[in-house]
Amino acid sequence: MGKHPKEWTSSPLPPHDMSLSPPSLPPSTNKGVFGFTYLLFQKKLLPFRYARLAAKLFFWPTIPITILNRWSNYWTAIDST
């Protein structure tokens, strides 16, 4: 087996072109999108499909808030029996 011609040999890859990567948004924009989505969810303006996803997303961060608010009165008496 002889050597391959020069055009058959692998050449190093060209440097990565950063213009192909998606643009990153500033954190303030991400917070704005999150807040706007939360507002639409609270006002029941999201379609059902997206509302289900938003409900799962927004439920878990509220658990610590609920626990801290109910810390001294976690159990509620139903009747006096």
Buried (B, 14 or more C-beta within 10 A) or exposed (E): EEEEEEEEEEEEEEEEEEEEEEEEEEEEEEEEEEEEBEEBBEEEEBEEEEBEEBEEEBEEEEEEEEEEEEEEEEEEEEEEE
